[in-house]
Amino acid sequence: MRWINVTPIPRTLVVNIADLFARWTSNVFKSPVHRVINRSGVPRCSIALFFGADSQVQLKPVPSCVSSEQPPKYETISVGDYVRKRIEDMYYQTVPLP
């Protein structure tokens, strides 16, 4: 992993893609680890905004992102099952589920 500085440009936004997009593109576009550190000394705003897909949608790569030379990187799973698994992995790592 390599951290990069994102230089603020007036009247612009920095958009980080998320895990679903990375899976849909079979990592053509990767989901970065996102951390915000304000070193400017000037107040700034960082807002986390999450969009989701219908939980029944199948999370599989779009055809233009896979080929025989570039096979899918992930198994097909529904968005709902994927999100549920991610939440369990994040919040229940040391606490057994009932």
C-alpha positions in Angstrom: 0.0 0.0 0.0 1.2 3.5 -0.8 -0.3 6.7 0.6 -0.7 9.6 -1.8 -1.4 13.2 -0.9 -4.5 14.7 -2.5 -3.9 18.4 -3.1 -7.1 20.4 -2.6 -8.3 22.2 -5.7 -10.8 24.9 -5.1 -14.4 24.0 -6.0 -13.7 20.3 -6.6 -14.4 17.0 -4.9 -12.3 14.0 -4.2 -14.3 10.8 -4.7 -13.1 7.4 -3.4 -14.8 4.4 -4.9 -16.0 1.7 -2.6 -15.8 -2.1 -2.3 -18.9 -2.8 -4.4 -17.4 -0.8 -7.4 -14.1 -2.6 -7.0 -15.9 -6.0 -7.2 -18.0 -4.9 -10.1 -14.9 -4.0 -12.0 -12.9 -7.0 -10.8 -10.3 -4.6 -9.3 -9.9 -2.6 -12.5 -10.8 0.3 -10.1 -9.6 -0.5 -6.6 -11.2 0.5 -3.4 -8.6 2.5 -1.4 -8.1 2.6 2.3 -9.4 6.1 3.1 -8.0 8.3 5.8 -8.3 12.1 6.0 -5.6 14.1 7.8 -6.0 17.9 7.6 -2.5 19.3 7.6 -3.5 22.7 6.1 -4.2 24.5 9.3 -7.4 25.7 7.6 -10.8 24.1 8.5 -12.1 21.6 5.9 -14.9 19.2 5.6 -14.7 15.5 4.9 -18.0 13.7 4.6 -18.6 10.0 4.3 -21.5 9.3 2.0 -22.5 5.7 1.2 -24.6 4.5 -1.6 -25.8 1.0 -1.9 -27.4 -1.3 -4.4 -30.5 -3.4 -4.0 -29.7 -6.3 -1.7 -30.9 -8.8 -4.3 -28.5 -7.6 -7.0 -25.8 -10.1 -7.9 -22.4 -8.7 -7.4 -20.4 -10.0 -10.4 -18.0 -8.2 -12.7 -19.2 -6.2 -15.7 -18.3 -8.0 -18.9 -15.8 -5.4 -20.1 -13.7 -5.9 -16.9 -13.0 -9.6 -17.4 -11.5 -11.8 -20.1 -9.7 -15.1 -20.5 -6.5 -13.2 -19.6 -8.1 -11.3 -16.8 -10.5 -13.7 -15.0 -12.9 -12.5 -12.3 -11.2 -11.8 -9.0 -14.2 -12.6 -6.8 -17.0 -15.1 -6.6 -20.6 -13.9 -7.4 -22.6 -13.0 -4.3 -25.7 -10.9 -3.7 -25.1 -7.4 -2.5 -27.1 -8.1 0.7 -25.0 -11.2 1.5 -21.8 -9.3 0.8 -22.7 -6.3 2.9 -23.8 -8.6 5.7 -20.5 -10.5 5.6 -18.5 -7.3 5.6 -20.4 -6.1 8.7 -19.9 -9.4 10.5 -16.2 -9.3 9.6 -15.8 -5.8 10.9 -17.9 -5.9 14.1 -18.0 -9.6 15.1 -14.4 -10.7 14.7 -14.0 -11.5 18.4 -17.7 -11.9 19.5 -19.4 -15.1 18.4 -22.7 -14.6 16.6 -25.7 -16.1 18.4 
